Amino acid sequence: MTEADFDRPELADRLLRKAETAIRARTSRILCVIERCTDEHNYSAVIRSCEALGVQHIWLVDPVDVSYDGIDDGLVDDDDDDGDDDGVDADRARERAGGLLKSHGHGSAWREAHKLFARRANEFTTIREFPTTRACVEALREAGYVIWATDLSQKAICMTHDALRDAGFGDPDDPTATVVPEKLAIVFGTESVGCTREALESADARVYLPLRGFADSLNLSVAAALCIQTLFHLCPEAVGAMSDAERAELREKWFTQLAANRVTTRGQDRDLRDARTKLTRVRKKLLRAETATASGGGDPNPNGVGGRVADLEREETQLCDAIRAMEETRRSAAKRAIAPYLADPPAPLRDMRRPDEHREAYVGKGVRAKNAEHWAGMPAVGNHASVRNHTKKMFEGVTHRTVALAIRNTK
């Protein structure tokens, strides 16, 4: 491959070219279903594996939730989604988040708390949630998916071309044809017992990954990654199997998302981050005040707990309005900046591996310090926060020109 095929520090439009490369390799042919996983870290790991392998759609059945004790949402810039742009705030959030996330029921809020663990992969995948397995199966059938449920029982079919062909998949008249259906949903169950009976009985086939050791099972995230990679080996044409319309939607969403954090100044970034942090704290205070009011049978006194609730609700509304205004300003500037790239998408790369100058160790300062001697001279610890300045400059010219043009048009 030539130098132009690789990512490199001064590559023109490098961030959008990387995004375009990922978009063109995305597939909707394979869909991953995670059924009531009991470990939020495994959820994050499966999502990250799906994103890395190019699976766009991930459906969750009754996903776990986490508690937020000790974590301020505002410490992480939610719009900084490409993973290149981790700085001091991300370090601080990473250090504080480690060990503070705790399993707590089931729901959807866990994704926000696990952005750093999943390396923001959930923001570049399409996630849909279902309260029950039945609801998920019905939606899969309506969308035309064939369902394979992973299973360790002796009833399951080995995930090899010959075994799946013997089970009736593929073209009976063409032994070389792929055995992976045109639309396939593969279901992974809980870590301890696997897929539920309902999922197994609803599936068109039960499948398993051949193992060669005494261990007859793998960690959920490892199993999911290996099974999905096996599907791509069985069906190479699944890579990039996505409609042009869906690809265009992803391009607009991702390009806007990547540009949004790079069209504003550091001061504007700080203002938005501070507002989000303050909103998180106000909401925690409001929850405590509402709990106190409810336990006391209500307090109409404007100077008592009831008055405090009203004050906090007003503050919450004001902060929400301010954040929405800042986000809209950022989003509008981003859309202007990426408009030329939507009309004429940049050329994809052939290899998305980062150059040494952009490699980064995603660990906290304490871990860095502890391993400083062992990691000395390694690229991943020599470039901390070096990419931010470069990627923020990417849209400066475009943004300044579009803003100047808008100002002239108003005169």
Buried (B, 14 or more C-beta within 10 A) or exposed (E): EEEEEBBBBEBEBBBBBBBBBBBBBBBBBBBBBBBBBBBBBBBBBBBBBBBBBBBBBBBBBBBBBBBBEEBBBBBBBBBBBBBBBBBEBBBBBBBBBBEBBEBBEBBEBBBBBBBBBBBBBBBBBBBEBBEBBEEBBEBBEEEEBBBBBBBBEEEBBBBBBEBBBEBEBBEEEEEEBBBBBEBBBBBBBBBEEBBBEBBBEBBBBBBBBEEEEEEEBBEBBBBBBBBBBBBBEBBEEBBBBBEEEBBEBBBBBBBBBBBBBBBBEEEBBEBBBEBBBBBBBBBBBBEBBBEBBEEEEEBEEEEEBBBBBEBBBEBBEEBBEBBEEBBEBBBBBBBBBBBEBEEEBBEBBEEBEBBEBBBBBBBBEEBBEEBEEEBEEEBBBBBBEBBBEBBBEBBEEBBEEBBEEEEEEEE
